[in-house]
Amino acid sequence: MILRLTQQNHSIDVELISSSPFIIKIKEKEYQLDIIKISDNLYSLILNNQSWFLSYNEKDNKRFISDSKYESIIHIQNELEIVLSKFGFASTEDDKIGEIHASIPGLITKLFVKAGDKITKGHPLCILEAMKMENEINAPMDGVIKLIHVIEGNSVEKGNIIMEIE
């Protein structure tokens, strides 16, 4: 089985050779992993005497791995999704990792960041006011603010892009 792991714009293909012992192949080199399931979505992984804690989550039919050391999000594609993307049938959502969209219609009343700012997961990005309620939008990942598509006082509709993180 081959999986494509993508972090921001960088991808790597990983081939599962064996699951007992757990052996993977990356760029023609084989690695033996020690993986222990800690809870429903948390795993301990040891590779080359280095240890990581990885959390595995599925959201909106997408699979993600979060690395505790770097708090980055890794998008996973299976073999079918890799083939479909080669033929241009990939979900357009795959290209939207890092895009911040308005979840509801409202008014952008405050921006906390500007283009070029380095941010971490959970960092406040802006306030989206709707029905006299202030909704703070926070960064879903670590990165750098690439583009901001709104200014304070702009009205947005549900789904409008607010900013991009890379």
MARDRENMAR-841161 format. One record per residue: residue in three letters; x, y, z of N, C-alpha, C, CB in turn. Coordinates in steps of 0.05 Angstrom, whole numbers, plus 5000, padded with zeros to 4 digits. Glycine has a CB too. Layout:
N
> ALA, X, Y, Z, X, Y, Z, X, Y, Z, X, Y, Z
...
END
This chain:
166
> MET, 5017, 4977, 5000, 5000, 5000, 5000, 5018, 5025, 5000, 4981, 5000, 5025
> ILE, 5010, 5045, 4984, 5025, 5070, 4982, 5008, 5092, 4993, 5035, 5076, 4953
> LEU, 5020, 5109, 5010, 5006, 5133, 5020, 5023, 5157, 5012, 5002, 5131, 5051
> ARG, 5010, 5179, 5005, 5024, 5204, 5000, 5018, 5223, 5024, 5014, 5217, 4973
> LEU, 5039, 5231, 5037, 5037, 5250, 5059, 5045, 5277, 5050, 5055, 5240, 5083
> THR, 5028, 5297, 5055, 5033, 5324, 5046, 5032, 5343, 5070, 5013, 5333, 5024
> GLN, 5053, 5359, 5073, 5054, 5380, 5093, 5058, 5406, 5078, 5077, 5375, 5114
> GLN, 5038, 5424, 5079, 5037, 5448, 5064, 5041, 5441, 5034, 5059, 5468, 5073
> ASN, 5063, 5448, 5021, 5066, 5441, 4993, 5087, 5419, 4988, 5074, 5466, 4977
> HIS, 5095, 5405, 5008, 5116, 5384, 5006, 5103, 5357, 5009, 5138, 5389, 5027
> SER, 5108, 5339, 4990, 5096, 5312, 4991, 5118, 5291, 4990, 5077, 5308, 4967
> ILE, 5111, 5268, 5002, 5129, 5245, 5002, 5111, 5220, 5000, 5148, 5244, 5027
> ASP, 5120, 5201, 4984, 5105, 5175, 4982, 5118, 5155, 5001, 5105, 5165, 4953
> VAL, 5101, 5141, 5016, 5109, 5121, 5035, 5096, 5095, 5028, 5102, 5130, 5064
> GLU, 5112, 5074, 5024, 5101, 5048, 5018, 5102, 5030, 5042, 5117, 5035, 4994
> LEU, 5079, 5018, 5049, 5078, 4999, 5071, 5087, 4972, 5061, 5049, 4998, 5084
> ILE, 5110, 4962, 5071, 5121, 4936, 5063, 5110, 4914, 5080, 5151, 4936, 5064
> SER, 5108, 4918, 5106, 5100, 4897, 5125, 5088, 4911, 5149, 5123, 4878, 5133
> SER, 5068, 4898, 5162, 5057, 4909, 5186, 5066, 4894, 5211, 5027, 4909, 5184
> SER, 5080, 4871, 5208, 5090, 4856, 5231, 5117, 4843, 5224, 5069, 4836, 5240
> PRO, 5139, 4855, 5228, 5143, 4881, 5240, 5135, 4903, 5221, 5173, 4885, 5249
> PHE, 5131, 4927, 5231, 5122, 4950, 5215, 5146, 4961, 5199, 5109, 4972, 5233
> ILE, 5145, 4957, 5173, 5167, 4966, 5155, 5155, 4983, 5133, 5183, 4942, 5143
> ILE, 5168, 5007, 5129, 5159, 5025, 5107, 5183, 5030, 5089, 5148, 5051, 5118
> LYS, 5177, 5039, 5065, 5197, 5045, 5045, 5193, 5074, 5036, 5197, 5025, 5021
> ILE, 5214, 5090, 5038, 5213, 5118, 5028, 5237, 5122, 5010, 5213, 5139, 5052
> LYS, 5232, 5130, 4985, 5254, 5134, 4966, 5274, 5111, 4966, 5269, 5160, 4973
> GLU, 5263, 5086, 4962, 5279, 5062, 4959, 5294, 5054, 4984, 5299, 5066, 4937
> LYS, 5290, 5067, 5007, 5303, 5060, 5032, 5281, 5049, 5051, 5318, 5084, 5044
> GLU, 5287, 5026, 5064, 5268, 5014, 5083, 5274, 5022, 5111, 5269, 4984, 5080
> TYR, 5253, 5026, 5127, 5255, 5034, 5155, 5237, 5016, 5171, 5247, 5064, 5159
> GLN, 5246, 5007, 5194, 5230, 4992, 5213, 5220, 5011, 5235, 5245, 4968, 5225
> LEU, 5195, 5011, 5240, 5183, 5029, 5259, 5172, 5013, 5283, 5160, 5046, 5247
> ASP, 5173, 5025, 5306, 5160, 5014, 5330, 5137, 5033, 5335, 5180, 5012, 5355
> ILE, 5112, 5023, 5332, 5088, 5039, 5336, 5071, 5026, 5358, 5072, 5042, 5309
> ILE, 5063, 5043, 5377, 5046, 5034, 5398, 5022, 5053, 5399, 5061, 5034, 5426
> LYS, 4998, 5041, 5399, 4973, 5056, 5401, 4969, 5063, 5431, 4949, 5041, 5390
> ILE, 4967, 5089, 5436, 4964, 5099, 5464, 4934, 5103, 5471, 4979, 5125, 5469
> SER, 4919, 5115, 5451, 4890, 5118, 5455, 4878, 5117, 5427, 4884, 5146, 5469
> ASP, 4852, 5124, 5425, 4838, 5122, 5400, 4852, 5135, 5376, 4811, 5134, 5402
> ASN, 4864, 5159, 5381, 4877, 5172, 5358, 4906, 5181, 5365, 4861, 5197, 5350
> LEU, 4918, 5170, 5385, 4945, 5178, 5393, 4964, 5154, 5392, 4945, 5191, 5421
> TYR, 4987, 5158, 5379, 5006, 5136, 5375, 5034, 5146, 5384, 5006, 5127, 5346
> SER, 5049, 5127, 5394, 5078, 5132, 5399, 5093, 5118, 5377, 5087, 5121, 5428
> LEU, 5112, 5133, 5364, 5127, 5122, 5342, 5157, 5125, 5348, 5120, 5136, 5316
> ILE, 5172, 5104, 5345, 5201, 5105, 5348, 5214, 5097, 5322, 5211, 5087, 5372
> LEU, 5232, 5114, 5312, 5246, 5110, 5287, 5274, 5120, 5290, 5232, 5123, 5262
> ASN, 5294, 5103, 5285, 5322, 5111, 5288, 5328, 5123, 5315, 5330, 5131, 5266
> ASN, 5318, 5110, 5336, 5322, 5119, 5364, 5310, 5147, 5370, 5351, 5119, 5371
> GLN, 5292, 5157, 5353, 5278, 5182, 5359, 5249, 5175, 5363, 5282, 5202, 5335
> SER, 5237, 5190, 5382, 5209, 5184, 5390, 5191, 5208, 5382, 5208, 5179, 5420
> TRP, 5167, 5201, 5372, 5147, 5221, 5366, 5120, 5212, 5377, 5145, 5226, 5335
> PHE, 5103, 5231, 5383, 5075, 5225, 5388, 5060, 5236, 5365, 5066, 5237, 5416
> LEU, 5044, 5219, 5352, 5028, 5227, 5329, 4999, 5224, 5336, 5036, 5211, 5304
> SER, 4982, 5244, 5329, 4954, 5240, 5331, 4942, 5238, 5304, 4940, 5264, 5348
> TYR, 4923, 5220, 5301, 4910, 5214, 5275, 4881, 5223, 5277, 4913, 5184, 5267
> ASN, 4872, 5240, 5259, 4845, 5249, 5260, 4833, 5249, 5232, 4843, 5278, 5271
> GLU, 4807, 5244, 5231, 4792, 5246, 5206, 4771, 5268, 5210, 4778, 5219, 5198
> LYS, 4770, 5286, 5190, 4750, 5308, 5190, 4742, 5314, 5162, 4762, 5333, 5204
> ASP, 4716, 5315, 5157, 4705, 5321, 5131, 4717, 5302, 5110, 4709, 5350, 5123
> ASN, 4717, 5276, 5115, 4728, 5256, 5097, 4758, 5260, 5090, 4712, 5255, 5072
> LYS, 4772, 5274, 5107, 4801, 5277, 5104, 4815, 5265, 5127, 4808, 5308, 5100
> ARG, 4839, 5255, 5123, 4855, 5243, 5144, 4879, 5261, 5150, 4864, 5215, 5137
> PHE, 4885, 5266, 5175, 4907, 5283, 5183, 4924, 5270, 5204, 4896, 5310, 5192
> ILE, 4950, 5275, 5204, 4968, 5267, 5225, 4980, 5293, 5236, 4991, 5247, 5215
> SER, 4980, 5295, 5262, 4993, 5318, 5275, 5017, 5308, 5290, 4973, 5333, 5295
> ASP, 5040, 5321, 5286, 5065, 5314, 5299, 5068, 5332, 5324, 5090, 5316, 5280
> SER, 5071, 5320, 5347, 5072, 5335, 5372, 5097, 5354, 5374, 5072, 5317, 5395
> LYS, 5118, 5346, 5360, 5142, 5363, 5362, 5139, 5389, 5346, 5167, 5347, 5352
> TYR, 5126, 5387, 5323, 5124, 5411, 5306, 5096, 5422, 5303, 5135, 5404, 5279
> GLU, 5076, 5408, 5314, 5048, 5416, 5312, 5040, 5423, 5284, 5043, 5440, 5331
> SER, 5049, 5407, 5265, 5042, 5411, 5237, 5020, 5391, 5229, 5067, 5409, 5218
> ILE, 5006, 5398, 5208, 4985, 5380, 5198, 4995, 5367, 5172, 4959, 5396, 5193
> ILE, 4992, 5340, 5171, 5001, 5325, 5148, 4976, 5313, 5136, 5022, 5303, 5156
> HIS, 4971, 5319, 5111, 4948, 5308, 5096, 4955, 5282, 5084, 4938, 5328, 5074
> ILE, 4938, 5262, 5086, 4944, 5235, 5076, 4926, 5228, 5053, 4940, 5214, 5099
> GLN, 4938, 5218, 5031, 4923, 5208, 5008, 4929, 5179, 5004, 4930, 5224, 4982
> ASN, 4908, 5163, 4999, 4913, 5134, 4993, 4918, 5131, 4963, 4889, 5117, 5002
> GLU, 4923, 5106, 4955, 4930, 5101, 4927, 4909, 5111, 4907, 4935, 5071, 4922
> LEU, 4884, 5107, 4913, 4862, 5116, 4895, 4863, 5146, 4893, 4835, 5106, 4905
> GLU, 4865, 5160, 4915, 4866, 5189, 4915, 4890, 5200, 4899, 4866, 5201, 4943
> ILE, 4913, 5186, 4901, 4937, 5194, 4886, 4932, 5191, 4856, 4962, 5176, 4894
> VAL, 4920, 5169, 4848, 4914, 5165, 4819, 4894, 5185, 4809, 4903, 5136, 4814
> LEU, 4873, 5190, 4825, 4853, 5210, 4817, 4865, 5237, 4814, 4830, 5211, 4837
> SER, 4884, 5245, 4832, 4896, 5271, 4830, 4913, 5273, 4805, 4913, 5277, 4854
> LYS, 4926, 5251, 4796, 4943, 5251, 4772, 4926, 5257, 4747, 4957, 5224, 4768
> PHE, 4900, 5248, 4748, 4882, 5253, 4725, 4865, 5278, 4729, 4865, 5229, 4721
> GLY, 4871, 5294, 4749, 4857, 5319, 4753, 4831, 5316, 4767, 4853, 5332, 4727
> PHE, 4826, 5294, 4780, 4801, 5290, 4794, 4803, 5294, 4824, 4790, 5262, 4788
> ALA, 4825, 5305, 4833, 4829, 5310, 4861, 4809, 5330, 4871, 4858, 5319, 4867
> SER, 4802, 5327, 4896, 4784, 5346, 4909, 4797, 5374, 4909, 4777, 5338, 4938
> THR, 4781, 5394, 4902, 4792, 5421, 4903, 4798, 5429, 4932, 4773, 5441, 4891
> GLU, 4786, 5415, 4951, 4792, 5420, 4979, 4821, 5415, 4986, 4773, 5404, 4997
> ASP, 4833, 5395, 4972, 4861, 5389, 4978, 4879, 5413, 4973, 4871, 5366, 4960
> ASP, 4872, 5430, 4954, 4888, 5453, 4949, 4883, 5476, 4968, 4883, 5462, 4920
> LYS, 4863, 5473, 4985, 4855, 5494, 5003, 4866, 5492, 5031, 4825, 5495, 5004
> ILE, 4884, 5473, 5036, 4897, 5471, 5062, 4911, 5497, 5067, 4916, 5446, 5064
> GLY, 4905, 5510, 5089, 4917, 5536, 5095, 4900, 5559, 5088, 4943, 5538, 5081
> GLU, 4878, 5555, 5074, 4859, 5577, 5068, 4839, 5579, 5091, 4844, 5572, 5040
> ILE, 4835, 5604, 5099, 4815, 5609, 5120, 4790, 5621, 5107, 4827, 5629, 5142
> HIS, 4768, 5607, 5111, 4743, 5616, 5099, 4723, 5624, 5121, 4731, 5593, 5081
> ALA, 4705, 5642, 5114, 4684, 5650, 5132, 4665, 5626, 5136, 4668, 5675, 5122
> SER, 4660, 5619, 5161, 4642, 5597, 5166, 4613, 5606, 5167, 4649, 5583, 5192
> ILE, 4609, 5632, 5170, 4582, 5644, 5170, 4584, 5672, 5157, 4571, 5646, 5200
> PRO, 4562, 5683, 5148, 4563, 5710, 5137, 4566, 5730, 5161, 4537, 5717, 5121
> GLY, 4580, 5751, 5155, 4584, 5771, 5177, 4602, 5794, 5168, 4595, 5758, 5201
> LEU, 4613, 5807, 5188, 4629, 5831, 5184, 4656, 5826, 5198, 4615, 5856, 5196
> ILE, 4678, 5831, 5183, 4705, 5830, 5195, 4709, 5855, 5211, 4727, 5826, 5173
> THR, 4710, 5853, 5237, 4713, 5877, 5254, 4741, 5882, 5264, 4694, 5875, 5278
> LYS, 4758, 5861, 5264, 4785, 5864, 5274, 4803, 5844, 5261, 4786, 5861, 5305
> LEU, 4827, 5853, 5251, 4848, 5835, 5241, 4870, 5836, 5261, 4857, 5844, 5213
> PHE, 4880, 5812, 5269, 4902, 5811, 5288, 4929, 5806, 5275, 4897, 5789, 5308
> VAL, 4929, 5800, 5249, 4954, 5793, 5235, 4956, 5810, 5209, 4955, 5763, 5228
> LYS, 4980, 5809, 5197, 4984, 5821, 5171, 5001, 5802, 5155, 4999, 5849, 5174
> ALA, 5002, 5806, 5129, 5017, 5788, 5111, 5046, 5788, 5120, 5015, 5798, 5081
> GLY, 5057, 5763, 5121, 5085, 5760, 5129, 5088, 5752, 5158, 5100, 5784, 5124
> ASP, 5067, 5755, 5174, 5069, 5747, 5203, 5072, 5717, 5205, 5044, 5757, 5218
> LYS, 5090, 5709, 5223, 5093, 5680, 5230, 5074, 5674, 5253, 5123, 5673, 5238
> ILE, 5058, 5653, 5250, 5037, 5647, 5270, 5039, 5618, 5278, 5009, 5653, 5259
> THR, 5028, 5611, 5300, 5026, 5584, 5310, 4997, 5575, 5311, 5040, 5580, 5337
> LYS, 4993, 5549, 5311, 4966, 5538, 5313, 4951, 5551, 5337, 4966, 5508, 5316
> GLY, 4926, 5560, 5333, 4911, 5572, 5354, 4913, 5602, 5357, 4918, 5560, 5380
> HIS, 4932, 5614, 5342, 4937, 5643, 5343, 4912, 5657, 5332, 4962, 5651, 5326
> PRO, 4902, 5678, 5346, 4879, 5693, 5336, 4885, 5707, 5309, 4870, 5714, 5357
> LEU, 4867, 5704, 5290, 4871, 5716, 5263, 4854, 5740, 5260, 4865, 5696, 5242
> CYS, 4828, 5738, 5267, 4809, 5760, 5263, 4784, 5755, 5279, 4803, 5764, 5233
> ILE, 4768, 5776, 5279, 4741, 5774, 5292, 4720, 5777, 5269, 4736, 5797, 5314
> LEU, 4702, 5757, 5268, 4680, 5757, 5249, 4655, 5761, 5265, 4679, 5730, 5232
> GLU, 4642, 5784, 5262, 4618, 5791, 5277, 4594, 5782, 5261, 4617, 5821, 5284
> ALA, 4576, 5768, 5274, 4551, 5759, 5261, 4529, 5760, 5282, 4554, 5730, 5249
> MET, 4507, 5773, 5275, 4484, 5775, 5293, 4493, 5785, 5321, 4469, 5748, 5296
> LYS, 4509, 5806, 5321, 4519, 5819, 5345, 4536, 5801, 5363, 4496, 5830, 5361
> MET, 4546, 5778, 5352, 4563, 5760, 5366, 4591, 5762, 5354, 4553, 5731, 5366
> GLU, 4612, 5765, 5370, 4639, 5765, 5360, 4650, 5737, 5360, 4657, 5784, 5377
> ASN, 4659, 5728, 5336, 4670, 5701, 5333, 4700, 5704, 5326, 4655, 5685, 5311
> GLU, 4717, 5695, 5344, 4745, 5696, 5339, 4753, 5673, 5322, 4761, 5696, 5366
> ILE, 4767, 5679, 5300, 4777, 5658, 5282, 4807, 5654, 5288, 4772, 5665, 5252
> ASN, 4814, 5629, 5295, 4841, 5623, 5302, 4855, 5606, 5281, 4842, 5608, 5329
> ALA, 4882, 5607, 5280, 4897, 5592, 5260, 4895, 5562, 5265, 4927, 5601, 5262
> PRO, 4889, 5547, 5243, 4886, 5518, 5246, 4913, 5504, 5245, 4868, 5507, 5224
> MET, 4935, 5519, 5239, 4961, 5507, 5236, 4983, 5528, 5240, 4963, 5494, 5208
> ASP, 5007, 5519, 5243, 5030, 5537, 5243, 5036, 5546, 5215, 5056, 5523, 5255
> GLY, 5047, 5570, 5212, 5055, 5579, 5185, 5060, 5609, 5184, 5033, 5572, 5166
> VAL, 5059, 5619, 5160, 5063, 5648, 5155, 5039, 5658, 5140, 5090, 5653, 5139
> ILE, 5029, 5681, 5147, 5006, 5693, 5133, 5016, 5701, 5105, 4995, 5718, 5149
> LYS, 5004, 5688, 5085, 5012, 5692, 5057, 4996, 5716, 5046, 5007, 5667, 5040
> LEU, 4970, 5715, 5047, 4953, 5736, 5036, 4929, 5741, 5055, 4943, 5729, 5008
> ILE, 4921, 5766, 5057, 4896, 5773, 5071, 4877, 5785, 5050, 4901, 5793, 5095
> HIS, 4854, 5773, 5047, 4835, 5780, 5026, 4814, 5800, 5035, 4821, 5756, 5015
> VAL, 4815, 5809, 5060, 4795, 5827, 5071, 4809, 5849, 5086, 4775, 5812, 5090
> ILE, 4794, 5870, 5092, 4803, 5891, 5110, 4782, 5894, 5132, 4808, 5919, 5095
> GLU, 4789, 5907, 5154, 4769, 5912, 5175, 4746, 5928, 5163, 4782, 5927, 5199
> GLY, 4722, 5919, 5169, 4698, 5931, 5159, 4685, 5917, 5135, 4704, 5960, 5152
> ASN, 4700, 5898, 5123, 4689, 5883, 5100, 4667, 5864, 5110, 4711, 5867, 5086
> SER, 4646, 5862, 5094, 4626, 5841, 5097, 4635, 5816, 5082, 4598, 5851, 5088
> VAL, 4630, 5793, 5093, 4636, 5768, 5080, 4612, 5750, 5080, 4660, 5754, 5094
> GLU, 4610, 5733, 5060, 4589, 5713, 5059, 4601, 5686, 5068, 4578, 5710, 5030
> LYS, 4585, 5667, 5075, 4594, 5641, 5083, 4611, 5629, 5060, 4570, 5622, 5090
> GLY, 4635, 5620, 5066, 4652, 5608, 5046, 4672, 5627, 5034, 4635, 5596, 5025
> ASN, 4669, 5653, 5037, 4688, 5672, 5026, 4715, 5668, 5039, 4679, 5701, 5031
> ILE, 4736, 5670, 5023, 4763, 5667, 5033, 4771, 5692, 5048, 4784, 5661, 5011
> ILE, 4782, 5689, 5072, 4790, 5712, 5089, 4820, 5716, 5086, 4782, 5707, 5118
> MET, 4835, 5694, 5089, 4865, 5696, 5087, 4877, 5669, 5081, 4877, 5707, 5113
> GLU, 4903, 5669, 5074, 4917, 5645, 5067, 4942, 5642, 5085, 4925, 5644, 5038
> ILE, 4947, 5618, 5095, 4970, 5611, 5111, 4987, 5591, 5095, 4962, 5600, 5140
> GLU, 5013, 5596, 5095, 5031, 5575, 5082, 5052, 5566, 5101, 5044, 5586, 5057
END
